[in-house]
Amino acid sequence: MNKLDDLTYLKSEAIHLLDKHGRNVANQILTDSRFCKWTGSSKPNLHHYGNGGLLKHTREVVELSLDMCEKYKDT
């Protein structure tokens, strides 16, 4: 996946899964031109460090959350 694919995916999930307030917050973050550049951590040896790290981390969390919802929906 590339950054544009990740961003498109997150925007589409926000529309379907969040209430109006959540969509507004997600939209502010996802449309910030700096979001795709932000790092996921402050040190090079940590989780998702570097350009695009936060975007990658965010997508992984959303996907994991959706997978867990699907797995446990009947429990």
PQR file of N, CA, C, O and H, with PARSE charges and radii, in Angstrom:
ATOM      1  N   MET A   1       0.828  -1.184   0.000 -0.4000 1.5000
ATOM      2  CA  MET A   1       0.000   0.000   0.000 -0.0000 2.0000
ATOM      3  C   MET A   1       0.880   1.258   0.000  0.5500 1.7000
ATOM      4  O   MET A   1       1.984   1.270   0.544 -0.5500 1.4000
ATOM      5  N   ASN A   2       0.360   2.296  -0.619 -0.4000 1.5000
ATOM      6  CA  ASN A   2       1.073   3.568  -0.576 -0.0000 2.0000
ATOM      7  C   ASN A   2       0.285   4.551   0.295  0.5500 1.7000
ATOM      8  O   ASN A   2      -0.816   4.245   0.751 -0.5500 1.4000
ATOM      9  H   ASN A   2      -0.537   2.287  -1.061  0.4000 1.0000
ATOM     10  N   LYS A   3       0.856   5.717   0.517 -0.4000 1.5000
ATOM     11  CA  LYS A   3       0.235   6.686   1.413 -0.0000 2.0000
ATOM     12  C   LYS A   3      -1.147   7.115   0.938  0.5500 1.7000
ATOM     13  O   LYS A   3      -2.056   7.262   1.755 -0.5500 1.4000
ATOM     14  H   LYS A   3       1.751   5.966   0.147  0.4000 1.0000
ATOM     15  N   LEU A   4      -1.322   7.315  -0.344 -0.4000 1.5000
ATOM     16  CA  LEU A   4      -2.624   7.729  -0.859 -0.0000 2.0000
ATOM     17  C   LEU A   4      -3.667   6.642  -0.625  0.5500 1.7000
ATOM     18  O   LEU A   4      -4.802   6.942  -0.252 -0.5500 1.4000
ATOM     19  H   LEU A   4      -0.584   7.195  -1.008  0.4000 1.0000
ATOM     20  N   ASP A   5      -3.295   5.391  -0.839 -0.4000 1.5000
ATOM     21  CA  ASP A   5      -4.211   4.278  -0.575 -0.0000 2.0000
ATOM     22  C   ASP A   5      -4.582   4.220   0.907  0.5500 1.7000
ATOM     23  O   ASP A   5      -5.746   4.021   1.257 -0.5500 1.4000
ATOM     24  H   ASP A   5      -2.374   5.148  -1.142  0.4000 1.0000
ATOM     25  N   ASP A   6      -3.590   4.394   1.768 -0.4000 1.5000
ATOM     26  CA  ASP A   6      -3.839   4.368   3.207 -0.0000 2.0000
ATOM     27  C   ASP A   6      -4.778   5.495   3.613  0.5500 1.7000
ATOM     28  O   ASP A   6      -5.713   5.280   4.384 -0.5500 1.4000
ATOM     29  H   ASP A   6      -2.644   4.556   1.485  0.4000 1.0000
ATOM     30  N   LEU A   7      -4.534   6.680   3.102 -0.4000 1.5000
ATOM     31  CA  LEU A   7      -5.354   7.837   3.435 -0.0000 2.0000
ATOM     32  C   LEU A   7      -6.785   7.663   2.929  0.5500 1.7000
ATOM     33  O   LEU A   7      -7.736   7.972   3.646 -0.5500 1.4000
ATOM     34  H   LEU A   7      -3.774   6.854   2.476  0.4000 1.0000
ATOM     35  N   THR A   8      -6.940   7.178   1.721 -0.4000 1.5000
ATOM     36  CA  THR A   8      -8.266   6.930   1.149 -0.0000 2.0000
ATOM     37  C   THR A   8      -9.019   5.902   1.982  0.5500 1.7000
ATOM     38  O   THR A   8     -10.205   6.071   2.262 -0.5500 1.4000
ATOM     39  H   THR A   8      -6.167   6.926   1.139  0.4000 1.0000
ATOM     40  N   TYR A   9      -8.337   4.851   2.372 -0.4000 1.5000
ATOM     41  CA  TYR A   9      -8.939   3.806   3.199 -0.0000 2.0000
ATOM     42  C   TYR A   9      -9.423   4.383   4.527  0.5500 1.7000
ATOM     43  O   TYR A   9     -10.554   4.124   4.938 -0.5500 1.4000
ATOM     44  H   TYR A   9      -7.373   4.713   2.145  0.4000 1.0000
ATOM     45  N   LEU A  10      -8.583   5.157   5.196 -0.4000 1.5000
ATOM     46  CA  LEU A  10      -8.953   5.710   6.496 -0.0000 2.0000
ATOM     47  C   LEU A  10     -10.135   6.669   6.378  0.5500 1.7000
ATOM     48  O   LEU A  10     -11.024   6.669   7.230 -0.5500 1.4000
ATOM     49  H   LEU A  10      -7.664   5.367   4.862  0.4000 1.0000
ATOM     50  N   LYS A  11     -10.148   7.476   5.336 -0.4000 1.5000
ATOM     51  CA  LYS A  11     -11.273   8.394   5.138 -0.0000 2.0000
ATOM     52  C   LYS A  11     -12.567   7.627   4.908  0.5500 1.7000
ATOM     53  O   LYS A  11     -13.608   8.002   5.449 -0.5500 1.4000
ATOM     54  H   LYS A  11      -9.426   7.477   4.643  0.4000 1.0000
ATOM     55  N   SER A  12     -12.523   6.570   4.121 -0.4000 1.5000
ATOM     56  CA  SER A  12     -13.739   5.803   3.844 -0.0000 2.0000
ATOM     57  C   SER A  12     -14.242   5.088   5.098  0.5500 1.7000
ATOM     58  O   SER A  12     -15.452   5.000   5.311 -0.5500 1.4000
ATOM     59  H   SER A  12     -11.678   6.265   3.681  0.4000 1.0000
ATOM     60  N   GLU A  13     -13.353   4.589   5.908 -0.4000 1.5000
ATOM     61  CA  GLU A  13     -13.760   3.919   7.147 -0.0000 2.0000
ATOM     62  C   GLU A  13     -14.336   4.927   8.127  0.5500 1.7000
ATOM     63  O   GLU A  13     -15.297   4.617   8.831 -0.5500 1.4000
ATOM     64  H   GLU A  13     -12.371   4.660   5.735  0.4000 1.0000
ATOM     65  N   ALA A  14     -13.775   6.114   8.187 -0.4000 1.5000
ATOM     66  CA  ALA A  14     -14.272   7.143   9.102 -0.0000 2.0000
ATOM     67  C   ALA A  14     -15.711   7.504   8.764  0.5500 1.7000
ATOM     68  O   ALA A  14     -16.525   7.717   9.663 -0.5500 1.4000
ATOM     69  H   ALA A  14     -12.994   6.366   7.616  0.4000 1.0000
ATOM     70  N   ILE A  15     -16.027   7.575   7.493 -0.4000 1.5000
ATOM     71  CA  ILE A  15     -17.380   7.922   7.055 -0.0000 2.0000
ATOM     72  C   ILE A  15     -18.379   6.866   7.525  0.5500 1.7000
ATOM     73  O   ILE A  15     -19.489   7.201   7.939 -0.5500 1.4000
ATOM     74  H   ILE A  15     -15.366   7.402   6.762  0.4000 1.0000
ATOM     75  N   HIS A  16     -17.990   5.593   7.462 -0.4000 1.5000
ATOM     76  CA  HIS A  16     -18.909   4.503   7.768 -0.0000 2.0000
ATOM     77  C   HIS A  16     -18.996   4.155   9.255  0.5500 1.7000
ATOM     78  O   HIS A  16     -20.035   3.689   9.722 -0.5500 1.4000
ATOM     79  H   HIS A  16     -17.089   5.320   7.126  0.4000 1.0000
ATOM     80  N   LEU A  17     -17.924   4.377   9.988 -0.4000 1.5000
ATOM     81  CA  LEU A  17     -17.868   3.858  11.347 -0.0000 2.0000
ATOM     82  C   LEU A  17     -18.084   4.891  12.452  0.5500 1.7000
ATOM     83  O   LEU A  17     -18.479   4.532  13.561 -0.5500 1.4000
ATOM     84  H   LEU A  17     -17.080   4.756   9.608  0.4000 1.0000
ATOM     85  N   LEU A  18     -17.834   6.149  12.166 -0.4000 1.5000
ATOM     86  CA  LEU A  18     -17.849   7.153  13.219 -0.0000 2.0000
ATOM     87  C   LEU A  18     -19.126   7.980  13.210  0.5500 1.7000
ATOM     88  O   LEU A  18     -19.778   8.131  12.177 -0.5500 1.4000
ATOM     89  H   LEU A  18     -17.513   6.441  11.265  0.4000 1.0000
ATOM     90  N   ASP A  19     -19.470   8.510  14.373 -0.4000 1.5000
ATOM     91  CA  ASP A  19     -20.582   9.447  14.435 -0.0000 2.0000
ATOM     92  C   ASP A  19     -20.117  10.801  13.890  0.5500 1.7000
ATOM     93  O   ASP A  19     -18.958  10.951  13.502 -0.5500 1.4000
ATOM     94  H   ASP A  19     -18.940   8.387  15.212  0.4000 1.0000
ATOM     95  N   LYS A  20     -21.014  11.777  13.863 -0.4000 1.5000
ATOM     96  CA  LYS A  20     -20.695  13.067  13.261 -0.0000 2.0000
ATOM     97  C   LYS A  20     -19.477  13.720  13.915  0.5500 1.7000
ATOM     98  O   LYS A  20     -18.601  14.230  13.217 -0.5500 1.4000
ATOM     99  H   LYS A  20     -21.955  11.655  14.178  0.4000 1.0000
ATOM    100  N   HIS A  21     -19.416  13.709  15.229 -0.4000 1.5000
ATOM    101  CA  HIS A  21     -18.275  14.312  15.919 -0.0000 2.0000
ATOM    102  C   HIS A  21     -16.980  13.582  15.568  0.5500 1.7000
ATOM    103  O   HIS A  21     -15.961  14.214  15.291 -0.5500 1.4000
ATOM    104  H   HIS A  21     -20.128  13.295  15.796  0.4000 1.0000
ATOM    105  N   GLY A  22     -17.025  12.264  15.581 -0.4000 1.5000
ATOM    106  CA  GLY A  22     -15.845  11.470  15.240 -0.0000 2.0000
ATOM    107  C   GLY A  22     -15.378  11.723  13.821  0.5500 1.7000
ATOM    108  O   GLY A  22     -14.178  11.819  13.562 -0.5500 1.4000
ATOM    109  H   GLY A  22     -17.853  11.750  15.806  0.4000 1.0000
ATOM    110  N   ARG A  23     -16.334  11.834  12.891 -0.4000 1.5000
ATOM    111  CA  ARG A  23     -15.989  12.138  11.497 -0.0000 2.0000
ATOM    112  C   ARG A  23     -15.333  13.502  11.379  0.5500 1.7000
ATOM    113  O   ARG A  23     -14.388  13.676  10.610 -0.5500 1.4000
ATOM    114  H   ARG A  23     -17.309  11.757  13.101  0.4000 1.0000
ATOM    115  N   ASN A  24     -15.828  14.468  12.136 -0.4000 1.5000
ATOM    116  CA  ASN A  24     -15.230  15.808  12.099 -0.0000 2.0000
ATOM    117  C   ASN A  24     -13.791  15.788  12.592  0.5500 1.7000
ATOM    118  O   ASN A  24     -12.911  16.405  11.992 -0.5500 1.4000
ATOM    119  H   ASN A  24     -16.596  14.327  12.761  0.4000 1.0000
ATOM    120  N   VAL A  25     -13.560  15.081  13.681 -0.4000 1.5000
ATOM    121  CA  VAL A  25     -12.195  14.975  14.224 -0.0000 2.0000
ATOM    122  C   VAL A  25     -11.291  14.242  13.230  0.5500 1.7000
ATOM    123  O   VAL A  25     -10.187  14.699  12.934 -0.5500 1.4000
ATOM    124  H   VAL A  25     -14.274  14.580  14.169  0.4000 1.0000
ATOM    125  N   ALA A  26     -11.764  13.110  12.719 -0.4000 1.5000
ATOM    126  CA  ALA A  26     -10.969  12.342  11.757 -0.0000 2.0000
ATOM    127  C   ALA A  26     -10.670  13.175  10.517  0.5500 1.7000
ATOM    128  O   ALA A  26      -9.556  13.136   9.995 -0.5500 1.4000
ATOM    129  H   ALA A  26     -12.661  12.739  12.960  0.4000 1.0000
ATOM    130  N   ASN A  27     -11.647  13.919  10.050 -0.4000 1.5000
ATOM    131  CA  ASN A  27     -11.461  14.740   8.866 -0.0000 2.0000
ATOM    132  C   ASN A  27     -10.400  15.814   9.093  0.5500 1.7000
ATOM    133  O   ASN A  27      -9.589  16.082   8.207 -0.5500 1.4000
ATOM    134  H   ASN A  27     -12.552  13.952  10.474  0.4000 1.0000
ATOM    135  N   GLN A  28     -10.403  16.428  10.278 -0.4000 1.5000
ATOM    136  CA  GLN A  28      -9.389  17.440  10.581 -0.0000 2.0000
ATOM    137  C   GLN A  28      -7.986  16.845  10.527  0.5500 1.7000
ATOM    138  O   GLN A  28      -7.056  17.465  10.011 -0.5500 1.4000
ATOM    139  H   GLN A  28     -11.062  16.210  10.997  0.4000 1.0000
ATOM    140  N   ILE A  29      -7.849  15.659  11.056 -0.4000 1.5000
ATOM    141  CA  ILE A  29      -6.529  15.017  11.082 -0.0000 2.0000
ATOM    142  C   ILE A  29      -6.140  14.511   9.697  0.5500 1.7000
ATOM    143  O   ILE A  29      -5.034  14.772   9.224 -0.5500 1.4000
ATOM    144  H   ILE A  29      -8.604  15.155  11.475  0.4000 1.0000
ATOM    145  N   LEU A  30      -7.048  13.788   9.050 -0.4000 1.5000
ATOM    146  CA  LEU A  30      -6.719  13.150   7.772 -0.0000 2.0000
ATOM    147  C   LEU A  30      -6.544  14.140   6.628  0.5500 1.7000
ATOM    148  O   LEU A  30      -5.892  13.818   5.634 -0.5500 1.4000
ATOM    149  H   LEU A  30      -7.946  13.576   9.434  0.4000 1.0000
ATOM    150  N   THR A  31      -7.112  15.332   6.745 -0.4000 1.5000
ATOM    151  CA  THR A  31      -6.955  16.332   5.685 -0.0000 2.0000
ATOM    152  C   THR A  31      -5.823  17.309   5.971  0.5500 1.7000
ATOM    153  O   THR A  31      -5.529  18.179   5.150 -0.5500 1.4000
ATOM    154  H   THR A  31      -7.642  15.593   7.552  0.4000 1.0000
ATOM    155  N   ASP A  32      -5.193  17.173   7.119 -0.4000 1.5000
ATOM    156  CA  ASP A  32      -4.035  18.016   7.420 -0.0000 2.0000
ATOM    157  C   ASP A  32      -2.889  17.595   6.497  0.5500 1.7000
ATOM    158  O   ASP A  32      -2.499  16.428   6.477 -0.5500 1.4000
ATOM    159  H   ASP A  32      -5.432  16.467   7.786  0.4000 1.0000
ATOM    160  N   SER A  33      -2.366  18.528   5.752 -0.4000 1.5000
ATOM    161  CA  SER A  33      -1.321  18.204   4.766 -0.0000 2.0000
ATOM    162  C   SER A  33      -0.080  17.603   5.412  0.5500 1.7000
ATOM    163  O   SER A  33       0.732  16.983   4.725 -0.5500 1.4000
ATOM    164  H   SER A  33      -2.684  19.476   5.768  0.4000 1.0000
ATOM    165  N   ARG A  34       0.076  17.773   6.703 -0.4000 1.5000
ATOM    166  CA  ARG A  34       1.255  17.235   7.403 -0.0000 2.0000
ATOM    167  C   ARG A  34       1.074  15.794   7.862  0.5500 1.7000
ATOM    168  O   ARG A  34       2.054  15.130   8.200 -0.5500 1.4000
ATOM    169  H   ARG A  34      -0.585  18.276   7.261  0.4000 1.0000
ATOM    170  N   PHE A  35      -0.174  15.292   7.881 -0.4000 1.5000
ATOM    171  CA  PHE A  35      -0.440  13.972   8.451 -0.0000 2.0000
ATOM    172  C   PHE A  35       0.395  12.870   7.807  0.5500 1.7000
ATOM    173  O   PHE A  35       0.938  12.018   8.511 -0.5500 1.4000
ATOM    174  H   PHE A  35      -0.970  15.830   7.606  0.4000 1.0000
ATOM    175  N   CYS A  36       0.506  12.875   6.490 -0.4000 1.5000
ATOM    176  CA  CYS A  36       1.260  11.825   5.793 -0.0000 2.0000
ATOM    177  C   CYS A  36       2.762  11.896   6.061  0.5500 1.7000
ATOM    178  O   CYS A  36       3.497  10.965   5.730 -0.5500 1.4000
ATOM    179  H   CYS A  36       0.065  13.567   5.918  0.4000 1.0000
ATOM    180  N   LYS A  37       3.212  12.980   6.650 -0.4000 1.5000
ATOM    181  CA  LYS A  37       4.636  13.132   6.942 -0.0000 2.0000
ATOM    182  C   LYS A  37       4.967  12.842   8.397  0.5500 1.7000
ATOM    183  O   LYS A  37       6.123  12.590   8.736 -0.5500 1.4000
ATOM    184  H   LYS A  37       2.615  13.736   6.919  0.4000 1.0000
ATOM    185  N   TRP A  38       3.959  12.877   9.256 -0.4000 1.5000
ATOM    186  CA  TRP A  38       4.219  12.702  10.678 -0.0000 2.0000
ATOM    187  C   TRP A  38       4.753  11.318  10.976  0.5500 1.7000
ATOM    188  O   TRP A  38       4.387  10.335  10.332 -0.5500 1.4000
ATOM    189  H   TRP A  38       3.019  13.082   8.981  0.4000 1.0000
ATOM    190  N   THR A  39       5.621  11.264  11.961 -0.4000 1.5000
ATOM    191  CA  THR A  39       6.196  10.006  12.388 -0.0000 2.0000
ATOM    192  C   THR A  39       5.328   9.385  13.477  0.5500 1.7000
ATOM    193  O   THR A  39       4.538  10.078  14.117 -0.5500 1.4000
ATOM    194  H   THR A  39       5.918  12.062  12.484  0.4000 1.0000
ATOM    195  N   GLY A  40       5.473   8.115  13.678 -0.4000 1.5000
ATOM    196  CA  GLY A  40       4.708   7.428  14.710 -0.0000 2.0000
ATOM    197  C   GLY A  40       5.425   7.386  16.044  0.5500 1.7000
ATOM    198  O   GLY A  40       4.844   6.958  17.042 -0.5500 1.4000
ATOM    199  H   GLY A  40       6.115   7.552  13.158  0.4000 1.0000
ATOM    200  N   SER A  41       6.671   7.818  16.084 -0.4000 1.5000
ATOM    201  CA  SER A  41       7.432   7.836  17.333 -0.0000 2.0000
ATOM    202  C   SER A  41       8.543   8.865  17.225  0.5500 1.7000
ATOM    203  O   SER A  41       8.828   9.386  16.147 -0.5500 1.4000
ATOM    204  H   SER A  41       7.143   8.166  15.274  0.4000 1.0000
ATOM    205  N   SER A  42       9.155   9.146  18.346 -0.4000 1.5000
ATOM    206  CA  SER A  42      10.167  10.195  18.379 -0.0000 2.0000
ATOM    207  C   SER A  42      11.605   9.700  18.198  0.5500 1.7000
ATOM    208  O   SER A  42      12.521  10.507  18.047 -0.5500 1.4000
ATOM    209  H   SER A  42       8.923   8.723  19.222  0.4000 1.0000
ATOM    210  N   LYS A  43      11.802   8.408  18.211 -0.4000 1.5000
ATOM    211  CA  LYS A  43      13.161   7.864  18.119 -0.0000 2.0000
ATOM    212  C   LYS A  43      13.249   6.817  17.015  0.5500 1.7000
ATOM    213  O   LYS A  43      12.325   6.023  16.836 -0.5500 1.4000
ATOM    214  H   LYS A  43      11.057   7.752  18.334  0.4000 1.0000
ATOM    215  N   PRO A  44      14.353   6.812  16.277 -0.5600 1.5000
ATOM    216  CA  PRO A  44      14.504   5.916  15.120  0.2800 2.0000
ATOM    217  C   PRO A  44      14.327   4.429  15.418  0.5500 1.7000
ATOM    218  O   PRO A  44      13.945   3.668  14.529 -0.5500 1.4000
ATOM    219  N   ASN A  45      14.591   4.012  16.624 -0.4000 1.5000
ATOM    220  CA  ASN A  45      14.491   2.573  16.922 -0.0000 2.0000
ATOM    221  C   ASN A  45      13.116   2.185  17.477  0.5500 1.7000
ATOM    222  O   ASN A  45      12.934   1.065  17.955 -0.5500 1.4000
ATOM    223  H   ASN A  45      14.902   4.630  17.346  0.4000 1.0000
ATOM    224  N   LEU A  46      12.155   3.105  17.413 -0.4000 1.5000
ATOM    225  CA  LEU A  46      10.827   2.815  17.933 -0.0000 2.0000
ATOM    226  C   LEU A  46       9.817   2.568  16.824  0.5500 1.7000
ATOM    227  O   LEU A  46      10.090   2.806  15.648 -0.5500 1.4000
ATOM    228  H   LEU A  46      12.303   4.014  17.025  0.4000 1.0000
ATOM    229  N   HIS A  47       8.651   2.088  17.222 -0.4000 1.5000
ATOM    230  CA  HIS A  47       7.546   1.689  16.355 -0.0000 2.0000
ATOM    231  C   HIS A  47       7.153   2.777  15.358  0.5500 1.7000
ATOM    232  O   HIS A  47       6.838   3.897  15.762 -0.5500 1.4000
ATOM    233  H   HIS A  47       8.430   1.895  18.178  0.4000 1.0000
ATOM    234  N   HIS A  48       7.169   2.470  14.083 -0.4000 1.5000
ATOM    235  CA  HIS A  48       6.724   3.345  12.991 -0.0000 2.0000
ATOM    236  C   HIS A  48       7.406   4.708  12.973  0.5500 1.7000
ATOM    237  O   HIS A  48       6.758   5.736  12.777 -0.5500 1.4000
ATOM    238  H   HIS A  48       7.425   1.561  13.755  0.4000 1.0000
ATOM    239  N   TYR A  49       8.693   4.702  13.176 -0.4000 1.5000
ATOM    240  CA  TYR A  49       9.450   5.939  13.104 -0.0000 2.0000
ATOM    241  C   TYR A  49       9.577   6.387  11.650  0.5500 1.7000
ATOM    242  O   TYR A  49       9.683   5.555  10.750 -0.5500 1.4000
ATOM    243  H   TYR A  49       9.219   3.867  13.336  0.4000 1.0000
ATOM    244  N   GLY A  50       9.568   7.667  11.426 -0.4000 1.5000
ATOM    245  CA  GLY A  50       9.877   8.239  10.119 -0.0000 2.0000
ATOM    246  C   GLY A  50       8.662   8.731   9.353  0.5500 1.7000
ATOM    247  O   GLY A  50       7.523   8.603   9.803 -0.5500 1.4000
ATOM    248  H   GLY A  50       9.482   8.343  12.157  0.4000 1.0000
ATOM    249  N   ASN A  51       8.930   9.287   8.201 -0.4000 1.5000
ATOM    250  CA  ASN A  51       7.933   9.884   7.321 -0.0000 2.0000
ATOM    251  C   ASN A  51       6.832   8.871   7.018  0.5500 1.7000
ATOM    252  O   ASN A  51       7.096   7.795   6.481 -0.5500 1.4000
ATOM    253  H   ASN A  51       9.855   9.391   7.836  0.4000 1.0000
ATOM    254  N   GLY A  52       5.608   9.223   7.363 -0.4000 1.5000
ATOM    255  CA  GLY A  52       4.474   8.342   7.102 -0.0000 2.0000
ATOM    256  C   GLY A  52       4.216   7.299   8.169  0.5500 1.7000
ATOM    257  O   GLY A  52       3.302   6.486   8.034 -0.5500 1.4000
ATOM    258  H   GLY A  52       5.394  10.097   7.799  0.4000 1.0000
ATOM    259  N   GLY A  53       5.000   7.311   9.214 -0.4000 1.5000
ATOM    260  CA  GLY A  53       4.855   6.301  10.259 -0.0000 2.0000
ATOM    261  C   GLY A  53       3.517   6.334  10.971  0.5500 1.7000
ATOM    262  O   GLY A  53       2.938   5.287  11.260 -0.5500 1.4000
ATOM    263  H   GLY A  53       5.743   7.971   9.324  0.4000 1.0000
ATOM    264  N   LEU A  54       3.019   7.541  11.259 -0.4000 1.5000
ATOM    265  CA  LEU A  54       1.737   7.645  11.945 -0.0000 2.0000
ATOM    266  C   LEU A  54       0.595   7.175  11.048  0.5500 1.7000
ATOM    267  O   LEU A  54      -0.345   6.544  11.531 -0.5500 1.4000
ATOM    268  H   LEU A  54       3.490   8.392  11.025  0.4000 1.0000
ATOM    269  N   LEU A  55       0.661   7.468   9.775 -0.4000 1.5000
ATOM    270  CA  LEU A  55      -0.348   7.006   8.825 -0.0000 2.0000
ATOM    271  C   LEU A  55      -0.379   5.478   8.782  0.5500 1.7000
ATOM    272  O   LEU A  55      -1.450   4.873   8.827 -0.5500 1.4000
ATOM    273  H   LEU A  55       1.425   7.982   9.383  0.4000 1.0000
ATOM    274  N   LYS A  56       0.783   4.866   8.696 -0.4000 1.5000
ATOM    275  CA  LYS A  56       0.863   3.407   8.663 -0.0000 2.0000
ATOM    276  C   LYS A  56       0.326   2.811   9.964  0.5500 1.7000
ATOM    277  O   LYS A  56      -0.434   1.843   9.944 -0.5500 1.4000
ATOM    278  H   LYS A  56       1.654   5.357   8.659  0.4000 1.0000
ATOM    279  N   HIS A  57       0.720   3.389  11.077 -0.4000 1.5000
ATOM    280  CA  HIS A  57       0.264   2.912  12.372 -0.0000 2.0000
ATOM    281  C   HIS A  57      -1.255   3.039  12.491  0.5500 1.7000
ATOM    282  O   HIS A  57      -1.924   2.117  12.959 -0.5500 1.4000
ATOM    283  H   HIS A  57       1.337   4.176  11.093  0.4000 1.0000
ATOM    284  N   THR A  58      -1.792   4.170  12.070 -0.4000 1.5000
ATOM    285  CA  THR A  58      -3.231   4.413  12.163 -0.0000 2.0000
ATOM    286  C   THR A  58      -4.010   3.394  11.335  0.5500 1.7000
ATOM    287  O   THR A  58      -5.016   2.852  11.795 -0.5500 1.4000
ATOM    288  H   THR A  58      -1.249   4.919  11.690  0.4000 1.0000
ATOM    289  N   ARG A  59      -3.551   3.142  10.136 -0.4000 1.5000
ATOM    290  CA  ARG A  59      -4.235   2.148   9.293 -0.0000 2.0000
ATOM    291  C   ARG A  59      -4.193   0.764   9.945  0.5500 1.7000
ATOM    292  O   ARG A  59      -5.197   0.051   9.956 -0.5500 1.4000
ATOM    293  H   ARG A  59      -2.735   3.582   9.763  0.4000 1.0000
ATOM    294  N   GLU A  60      -3.050   0.391  10.478 -0.4000 1.5000
ATOM    295  CA  GLU A  60      -2.933  -0.921  11.113 -0.0000 2.0000
ATOM    296  C   GLU A  60      -3.876  -1.048  12.305  0.5500 1.7000
ATOM    297  O   GLU A  60      -4.476  -2.104  12.508 -0.5500 1.4000
ATOM    298  H   GLU A  60      -2.235   0.970  10.469  0.4000 1.0000
ATOM    299  N   VAL A  61      -4.014   0.010  13.092 -0.4000 1.5000
ATOM    300  CA  VAL A  61      -4.913  -0.023  14.250 -0.0000 2.0000
ATOM    301  C   VAL A  61      -6.365  -0.150  13.794  0.5500 1.7000
ATOM    302  O   VAL A  61      -7.130  -0.925  14.368 -0.5500 1.4000
ATOM    303  H   VAL A  61      -3.527   0.868  12.928  0.4000 1.0000
ATOM    304  N   VAL A  62      -6.746   0.606  12.766 -0.4000 1.5000
ATOM    305  CA  VAL A  62      -8.118   0.523  12.249 -0.0000 2.0000
ATOM    306  C   VAL A  62      -8.392  -0.888  11.723  0.5500 1.7000
ATOM    307  O   VAL A  62      -9.432  -1.470  12.033 -0.5500 1.4000
ATOM    308  H   VAL A  62      -6.125   1.236  12.300  0.4000 1.0000
ATOM    309  N   GLU A  63      -7.480  -1.436  10.942 -0.4000 1.5000
ATOM    310  CA  GLU A  63      -7.682  -2.777  10.395 -0.0000 2.0000
ATOM    311  C   GLU A  63      -7.770  -3.829  11.504  0.5500 1.7000
ATOM    312  O   GLU A  63      -8.620  -4.717  11.455 -0.5500 1.4000
ATOM    313  H   GLU A  63      -6.635  -0.963  10.691  0.4000 1.0000
ATOM    314  N   LEU A  64      -6.905  -3.726  12.484 -0.4000 1.5000
ATOM    315  CA  LEU A  64      -6.931  -4.673  13.604 -0.0000 2.0000
ATOM    316  C   LEU A  64      -8.241  -4.555  14.377  0.5500 1.7000
ATOM    317  O   LEU A  64      -8.832  -5.565  14.760 -0.5500 1.4000
ATOM    318  H   LEU A  64      -6.214  -3.003  12.523  0.4000 1.0000
ATOM    319  N   SER A  65      -8.686  -3.345  14.603 -0.4000 1.5000
ATOM    320  CA  SER A  65      -9.948  -3.133  15.317 -0.0000 2.0000
ATOM    321  C   SER A  65     -11.125  -3.731  14.553  0.5500 1.7000
ATOM    322  O   SER A  65     -11.988  -4.380  15.145 -0.5500 1.4000
ATOM    323  H   SER A  65      -8.206  -2.525  14.292  0.4000 1.0000
ATOM    324  N   LEU A  66     -11.161  -3.516  13.255 -0.4000 1.5000
ATOM    325  CA  LEU A  66     -12.242  -4.084  12.441 -0.0000 2.0000
ATOM    326  C   LEU A  66     -12.192  -5.608  12.431  0.5500 1.7000
ATOM    327  O   LEU A  66     -13.230  -6.267  12.485 -0.5500 1.4000
ATOM    328  H   LEU A  66     -10.460  -2.989  12.774  0.4000 1.0000
ATOM    329  N   ASP A  67     -10.994  -6.160  12.363 -0.4000 1.5000
ATOM    330  CA  ASP A  67     -10.848  -7.620  12.411 -0.0000 2.0000
ATOM    331  C   ASP A  67     -11.367  -8.180  13.737  0.5500 1.7000
ATOM    332  O   ASP A  67     -12.041  -9.210  13.761 -0.5500 1.4000
ATOM    333  H   ASP A  67     -10.151  -5.623  12.320  0.4000 1.0000
ATOM    334  N   MET A  68     -11.050  -7.496  14.837 -0.4000 1.5000
ATOM    335  CA  MET A  68     -11.492  -7.959  16.154 -0.0000 2.0000
ATOM    336  C   MET A  68     -13.012  -7.846  16.279  0.5500 1.7000
ATOM    337  O   MET A  68     -13.651  -8.726  16.857 -0.5500 1.4000
ATOM    338  H   MET A  68     -10.503  -6.660  14.818  0.4000 1.0000
ATOM    339  N   CYS A  69     -13.591  -6.781  15.749 -0.4000 1.5000
ATOM    340  CA  CYS A  69     -15.056  -6.640  15.762 -0.0000 2.0000
ATOM    341  C   CYS A  69     -15.709  -7.773  14.997  0.5500 1.7000
ATOM    342  O   CYS A  69     -16.711  -8.331  15.444 -0.5500 1.4000
ATOM    343  H   CYS A  69     -13.072  -6.067  15.280  0.4000 1.0000
ATOM    344  N   GLU A  70     -15.154  -8.113  13.859 -0.4000 1.5000
ATOM    345  CA  GLU A  70     -15.707  -9.199  13.046 -0.0000 2.0000
ATOM    346  C   GLU A  70     -15.577 -10.540  13.786  0.5500 1.7000
ATOM    347  O   GLU A  70     -16.513 -11.339  13.813 -0.5500 1.4000
ATOM    348  H   GLU A  70     -14.340  -7.659  13.496  0.4000 1.0000
ATOM    349  N   LYS A  71     -14.420 -10.767  14.373 -0.4000 1.5000
ATOM    350  CA  LYS A  71     -14.182 -12.047  15.038 -0.0000 2.0000
ATOM    351  C   LYS A  71     -15.103 -12.246  16.250  0.5500 1.7000
ATOM    352  O   LYS A  71     -15.565 -13.358  16.506 -0.5500 1.4000
ATOM    353  H   LYS A  71     -13.659 -10.118  14.351  0.4000 1.0000
ATOM    354  N   TYR A  72     -15.363 -11.178  16.983 -0.4000 1.5000
ATOM    355  CA  TYR A  72     -16.126 -11.306  18.216 -0.0000 2.0000
ATOM    356  C   TYR A  72     -17.555 -10.755  18.122  0.5500 1.7000
ATOM    357  O   TYR A  72     -18.186 -10.518  19.152 -0.5500 1.4000
ATOM    358  H   TYR A  72     -14.988 -10.275  16.775  0.4000 1.0000
ATOM    359  N   LYS A  73     -18.065 -10.550  16.926 -0.4000 1.5000
ATOM    360  CA  LYS A  73     -19.393  -9.947  16.771 -0.0000 2.0000
ATOM    361  C   LYS A  73     -20.510 -10.812  17.341  0.5500 1.7000
ATOM    362  O   LYS A  73     -21.549 -10.278  17.730 -0.5500 1.4000
ATOM    363  H   LYS A  73     -17.552 -10.743  16.090  0.4000 1.0000
ATOM    364  N   ASP A  74     -20.335 -12.093  17.402 -0.4000 1.5000
ATOM    365  CA  ASP A  74     -21.391 -12.987  17.883 -0.0000 2.0000
ATOM    366  C   ASP A  74     -21.202 -13.409  19.328  0.5500 1.7000
ATOM    367  O   ASP A  74     -21.927 -14.279  19.811 -0.5500 1.4000
ATOM    368  H   ASP A  74     -19.491 -12.526  17.086  0.4000 1.0000
ATOM    369  N   THR A  75     -20.262 -12.824  20.019 -0.4000 1.5000
ATOM    370  CA  THR A  75     -20.041 -13.243  21.416 -0.0000 2.0000
ATOM    371  C   THR A  75     -20.626 -12.264  22.396  0.5500 1.7000
ATOM    372  O   THR A  75     -20.528 -12.468  23.606 -0.5500 1.4000
ATOM    373  H   THR A  75     -19.674 -12.117  19.627  0.4000 1.0000
TER
END
